[in-house]
Amino acid sequence: MAKTNPHVDVVLIGLGWTNSIMGMEMTDEGLSVLALERGPDQDTVPDFAYPKMADELTYGVRYQLMQRPAKSTLTVRHGVRDLAVPYRSLGSFLPGNGVGGAGTHWNGHTWRPQPQELRLKSYVEETFGSDTIPEEMAIQDFGISYDELEPHFDFFEKVAGIAGKAGNLNGEIQEGGNPFEGWRSDEYPMPPMKRTLNDTLFRDMAAEQGLHPFPMPAANASEAYTNPYGMQLAPCNYCGFCERYGCLNYSKSSPQTCVLGALKQRKNFAYRANCEVMKVNLASDGKTATGVTYIDENGDEVIQPADLVIMGAYSLHNVHLLLLSGIGKPYDPISGEGVVGKNYAYQMNGGATLYFKDKEFNPFIGAGANAEVLNDFGVEQIDFGQAGFIGGSYFSAAMTNGQPIRNMPLPKGAPNWGAQWKQAVQETYGHTMTIGSHGSNMSYRDCYLDLDPTYTDDHGRPLMRMTFNWKDNDVRMTQFMKQKIDILSKALKPDDYKLSFKDFDSQYDVRPYQTTHNVGGAIMGTDPTSSVLNRYLQTWDVHNVFVMGASAFPQNIQYNPTGLVGGLTYWAAKAIREQYLPNPGPLVQA
Amino acid sequence: MSSELKNASRRGFIKGSLMMIPAVTVGSGVSLTAAAAEPPANLDAYQPTFFDADEWRFILAACDRLIPSDGEGPGALETNVPIFIDQQMEGKFGHATDWYMKGPFHPDVSPLFGYQSPLAPRDVYRKGIAATGRHCQDNHGKGFAALDADTQTQILTQLEKGEIEFDDVSSGQFFAFLLQNTKEGYFADPIHGGNKHMASWKFIGFPGARASYLEWVEQHNKAYPLGPVSLTGERG
């Protein structure tokens, strides 16, 4: 029989970025808060300490910090009539595992969305006409404005300690920043990172082309910094072991370096690692949650009563838990009814690899967010009517690492093995740079998440099933970007270069790493018939369950999601503190 | 000495020495402190843990074709790549410990959906080596390791392209694991058993586990001057 724990005011599911923040916000209110983390406990010391982190095989290739598919995975198929098969070994995306979640092993690219992206459907309809939106496309507004989120973006950037250069301070365009960004109330808390050779080559070329290059907003500290919680970051030493690694230098912003050290000091906060939540428990009328059931580190089932349940697991796991808990009506792509699982979206990326025989890039000298970027081909810059697609991209010349097992770009025609492979490796290593296109991905009626009818996890629960494929609209977008990047690549005058972009015959491939920006499935919006969450990330159906994270995005923005996820979390926390706690109930009337 | 000559003599040496009983025990290669004091193993004295003698001959010969000693830079045999592969077979990778391995299995689904075989990588190796051996006996009258280099290359190319088909294992998947693990063993930190004396890192100019470059970031277009370091404590 399940053991029942003493009641807590708030139970947090997952302890990554969003619930570390929620831990601070809820304990500020004097509430008792318990976080349940599925994976192990981990911190800079001893888990990320030098030298053991500098091990490409263990962390970069064997995914030591990532979710184990043996413990948790999903099934994948391309279309609603196809058979789904399990994502048995990691490839395309890498959810994190343990305290800090994906916030420990990310690169730190920290963006705000464009104001237009938060009300994309309305923006497209007003500017280009509603017939611009293809029949099968399912884009929606987030139900919140950029202006409402701006103070929360600002505070998240101060907590995370972002290094960058503002391009728009209260409406005034600033030299050296992104002139196309939404307005900012304040400069970034730290100046940009140092520039590597690829940064300067790309910057100078782009400026000559009349474009507007600027440094990537980086969650890698460019100087010593103390955040509003008193947490300290040290200047990044460009160690070259960032993405897929915990930071060995207290330089990469993470829940550990920016929040948890302060949170753990609070007497009304506790957390338990290796505790996996099975489901959210509902009262008999189904309108409120009574807490959660979890399996503890000994494998025993435990009931945890709580007044407020905040989901802050990885986006895919939030959706899975909603489906398993019976919160909200599951989406049906045939009838179009239901909401949980709808609008799963990903990220449409492409890029060029440029080879320069006589340039020394020293690619092992890098940080996760070391890059020069430009936003001239963003969502807000493109005439969708004329271009024939909805979407946009930012371009980046990044030099994040030169770890040789995975980072060994070879010229066209080089063999995969043998003496000539070895020769190509020697001639090429250290002499290449890249230009990437990081693009939006729209949502579609038949791209969604539901429960798999066949496969189960160790607890006997159905795995989640992902139905997803690339669509012509997004391929047209990335082909547009390919033409631009071809021009920019030629302008850099490399000895050789190659382009890699999705084409019209491209199907979703789970094998090569693409990005861990899986969004949607528990989307926010203005109406309970078309969204799971209201504008405060509160579930429409069960008012004491809130869901953080990129599962709330109704389609994917052109940027990396963490900046928007952080801003939304502080926005939701403010609503809980100021509106919900004094008067628990739905914050928006359906 | 020409590279072909060098190659041939070294191969003969390794083949001959396989018959000898190893005099040293090799550490697990994963403990930071324990491994630091241990010099890298000698391939000719290494006794494989997972592979039997026939399988080991195949691994040595195949690694030698995938990353040969010809030309500049070390080959897979000088860098102990076979030792790396043997140790990986006994670890989480070989056993597919972290992978979702529950059925039903649909190995014939599009390759876009990734690994769908019920076999753990170590079983793919075992079956793949045996099936390749049978193919070589049937078509060439001797085992893979006894064939000349050109024939070995031809057979590996056929495996890579799936031109040779096996009953109980995918030839393409077998080759893919073999090539992936060979490159891993070549470039991974020596603490994992391969990349002996960081020879591949010296060859390409990768400084290994140095992981601290603040003063070098803004020194553009200048080759980094320091040699590599390893998690074993070795400096190059």
Interface residues (C-beta under 8 A of the other chain):
Chain A: Y50 P51 K52 M53 A54 D55 E56 L57 V61 R62 Y63 R68 P69 A70 T73 V76 H78 L83 V85 P86 Y87 R88 S89 G91 K194 R195 T196 L197 T200 P235 C236 N237 Y238 C239 G240 F241 L248 K359 E360 N362 F364 I365 G402 Q403 P404 I405 M408 N416 W417 G418 A419 W421 K422 Q423 V425 Q426 Y429 G430 T454 Y455 T456 Q507 Y508 D509 V510 R511
Chain B: L32 R65 L66 I67 P68 D70 G71 E72 G73 G75 K92 F93 A96 T97 D98 W99 Y100 M101 K102 P104 H106 V109 S110 P111 L112 F113 G114 Y115 Q116 T153 L156 E160 L179 T182 K183 E184 F187 A188 D189 I191 H192 S200 W201 F203 I204 G205 F206 P207 G208 A209 R210 A211 S212 Y213 L214 W216 V217 E218 H220 N221 K222 A223 Y224 L231
